[in-house]
Amino acid sequence: MDTLQALTAAREAGRRSVLVTVVAVEGEPPSYAGAKLAVADGQVLAGTLGCSEFDTAGMELARELAGSGGDPTLRRRRVFGHGQEQVLELFAELHEPSPAVFVFGDNAVGRAVAEFAGFLGRRVELLHEGAQAAFESAPAGSTDAVVLSDHDAPYVDEVLKRALAGPAFFVGMLGSRRHAPMVMQRLRDDGVPAAQVDRLHSPCGLDIGSQSPAEIALSIVAEIVAVERGRSGGAMQMRIR
């Protein structure tokens, strides 16, 4: 697998990865400008910078970048290898995973949300059994949305607490106008800050008069897109007076 394929596979699997490229070398090290190394979670996915010492330097730079703000970074590295000190100039760039929609609840609406989201090219995580543990091991990122389609599931409160405290740009839950305030008050009573509770979209979905599971899912995915793009989701109709 080459580095491009490895980065694509990591992106589609929801893994944050870093591509490290040799920009320049000094002397005659066992490397060359253009050598590449793909790294994710402290592991080499593909490629090499020429030798184990250089790969270690590339992994260290990848770890620095992944732990920072994520801006592309250029570093000169002096590496002792093959009996002498050698210099590499390395460029590292972060590759974020594909935007995802985490859907909690194995029911008709949840499955329809997953289908619509997948149709739009989103990575879909459909979670139910063991949902809380799965979400904790691979939490939502800033480009991800979270939807709870079963407000009676035993994991709802814990998943909401984690999602609302995290960076997900959208956290929504199905529920009636009677039920939603009850969940919000329960979160407040459990100590969840008001600013986090206010992030919850519930009932979620745009007001399009949805009735069937597919129509409800359509309204939810439409609201996710509207929030992501900073739009209200209103009609675009124009009239000439």
N, C-alpha and C positions, 0 to 999 in steps of 0.2 A: 504494500500500500504506500503510495507517495504522500507527501505532506498535504497536498490539496485535498485528496480523498480523506485523509485522516481528520483534517479540520472540518470537512463537511459532515463526516460521520459523528464527530463530537458535537457539532452544532445541532444536528438532528436528534441526538440522544440527550440533549439538554445539558451538555457539559461545557463549561467555560474553558477555552484553550488559548494558547499563546503560540504565535509563529515567530521564531528567532531566525534572523538572516545575517550572514556574514557580509558586512559592507566593504571592509578592507582588511588587509593583513600586512604585517611588517615582518621582514625577514623571509624565511622559507619554511613556514609552519606547514603541517600536513592538512591544509585547508585552502579555501579559495573564495573569492568574492562571489556571493550567490548561493553558497551552501546554506541549507535550511534545516531547521529542527522544529517539529511540532510537539508541544508539551501540554498536558492537561493533568491537573491534580497531582503534580509532582512526578509524573511519569512521562517517558518519551513515547509518543504515539507513532512517529515515523521520522525518517531523515537522520542526518548526522552532520555535525560541524567539522568532522575530520578525525577526531580521536576522543577517547573517553574524558580526557581533561577538558577539552573544548566543549564537549556535550555537558559536562558538569557546570561549566561557566554559563552556558546557555540556559540550563535549568535554573540556576540561581537568578539570572536576569528575569526569566519568566516568572519566578516566584515573587520577585520584587514588583513586577508590573501588575500581576494578579492581585497583590495586596495593596496597590495604590489606587489612584483615581481612574486608572485605565488608559491614560493618554499614551500614545506611542512613545517609545523611549529609545534613545541612542546612547550606548555606553562603550567606552574603551576598556578592554579587559586584558590585564597582564596575567598570563597563565604560565606556570612552570610545568613544562612537559617535554619529554624526549631529551632530558638533560640540560635544558636551557629555558630561559625566560622568553616568552613569545607574546606578541601583541595581536589581538583581534579587535576589530571595531564591529559591534553587534547592534542590530536594530530589532526591537521587539514590538509586536503589535498584538493587542488583545482581540480575540474573536468571541463575541457573546453568543450564547445558545439561541436557537430559533425562539421567537415569542411563543409562549404556551398559554393554553387555557386549562386550568386544573378544575375538573368537574367532579364534585363529590356527590354520590348518590346514584345507584344503579336503578333508575326508573325511566319511564318513557321520555320525560322532559330532559333529564340528564343525558340520555343517549342521543337525543335530537340536538342538544347543544353541542355535544362532541362532534356530531356529524357536520353541522353547519360550520363549526370552528375549523374542522379539518378541511372542509371545502374551501375555506378562505386561506388555507396554507399555514394555519397555526399548528404547532405541535400540541397534541392533545394527551392529557393524563386523566383517564377515567378511573376514579378511585372509589372504593366502597369498603370491602373487607380489609382490615388493616390500614385504613385510610390515614389515620393520624400518624402512625409510624412511618408510612411511606412519605407523607408530606414533610415530616421532620427530617428525614434522610436526604430529601431533595426539595427544599423549600422554593417557593415562587420568588422570581427575581423582579426587577423594576419594569421589565417589558412584559410581564405575565399578568393574567387575570385569574381570579378564583371565583368559582360559582358553586354554591351549595344548593342542590336541587331537592334535598330531603331535610326539612327543618326539624324533623323528629328523630333523626339519627342520633345515637348516643355520643358521637364524637363532635357534634356541631359546635358546642361552646369552645372546646379546646382548639379546634381548627380555626374558628373565627378569631380567637385571641391571638393565635400565632400569625394568621394572615393579616389581620388589622395592624399588628405591630411591625409587620415586615414591609418590604418595598413594593409589593404588587400594586399596580396602578388602579386596579379594579377589584373590589371584593363585593360579591353580590349573593343574596340568598332569596330563594323563593319563599313566599309567605303572604298571608292576607294582611290587609291593613289593620286587622285586629291582632294578628299573631306577631308581626314584625316588632311593634313597640315592646311587646313582652320580652322578646329575645334581647333587644337593646337594653332594656332596664335590667335584665338579668346580668348582662355583661358589665353594666355600670356598678351593680351591687357587688360584683366579683372584683372590682377594683380596676377595670379597664378604663383608661383615661377617656374623657368625653371626646377629645379630638380624634381618638381612634375609633370610637363607636360611631361618630359622625361620618366616618369614611364608608360605612356599610350601606350598600345600595339594597334596600329591602322595603317593599317588594321590588324586585329588580326587573328590568325590561322596559322598553318604551311603550307608551300607551297607544297601542294600535288595535285595541279591542280583541286581543288574542283569546282563543277558546280552546283549540286543540293543542296537544303537546308540541307539535311542529310549529304552530303559530307562536306559542309561548317562547319556544327556543329561538325562533327568528327574532322576536322582540328583545330577548336577552343579548344575543350576539350583536344585534344592531346597537344596543346601548353600549356594549363593550367597545365597539369601533368608535362610536360617538365620543365616549370619554377619552379614549386614546388620542383622538384627533382634536380634542378640545371643542367639540361641537355640542349643541343643545339637542340635536336629533329632531328638530322641527321640520315641517314641510318646506320645500324649496319653491313652491308654486309662485309664479309671478303673474301680475295682471296689468294690463294697459288701461289707463283711465282716459 
